[in-house]
Amino acid sequence: LSAHTRRRQQTAWISTHTKWQHCISRRGLAGAVVATAGIVPKPCAASVDDLPPDALKALARYQGTLQIAADTFVFGIGEQAKDPKLWDALPKAIAPGAQAAERTLWAPLNGLALTFLDDDLVDRIRTFELAVKDLASTAVNSRGADPSQVNAKAIARVTKLHAECVAGLDKVFKRVNALAAPDRPLVASATARSGALYTD
């Protein structure tokens, strides 16, 4: 089989087994390697030319959507995290499987994982996913029957978890930027962008 054919088989195997709902685990990638004649995904591309053929196409497709989703996560969800009255809405806004979040954030991230075939990127996406789930569940469980009675300690805990999620998403983006060197790097950090971004 040609290298191109083997690469297509590998991508098809991963796509079938992940069903686009969850990030690819290191074990999942290992299974793909066994299933496709021992082709090992590169842990780091030495240059853009070393990336899988569809990686840059996927980045071009998802880059705008991901940046808007990241800005929403940093600023919009950041405001929700400070207000206990809004905590019950967080899972629908950010959790994997939630319709809006799946379309704007998780499907694009999984699309990059499937095309870049980079272990480090997969691990960072998975870590971010776990942090988001922790944020959503903690917010809902801390809200209680009367959000006005939520104490400052609980609010601080939820806002801290949000900050950890932002840091995790930034690590995902930094890995993508390091691999693909896009002209307009993806950024999640609130310190690098402003709420007035779209009027600048």
Buried (B, 14 or more C-beta within 10 A) or exposed (E): EEEEEBBBBBBEBBBEEBEEEBBBEEEBBEBBBEBBEEBEBBEEBEEEEEBBEBBBEBBEBBBEBBBBBBBBBBBEBBEBBEEBEBBEBBBEBBBBEBEEBBEBBBBBBBBBBBBBBBBBBBBBBBBBBEBBBEBBBBBBEBBBEEBEEBEEEBBEBBBEBBBBBBBBBBBBBBBBBBBBEBEEBBBBBBEEBEEEEEEE
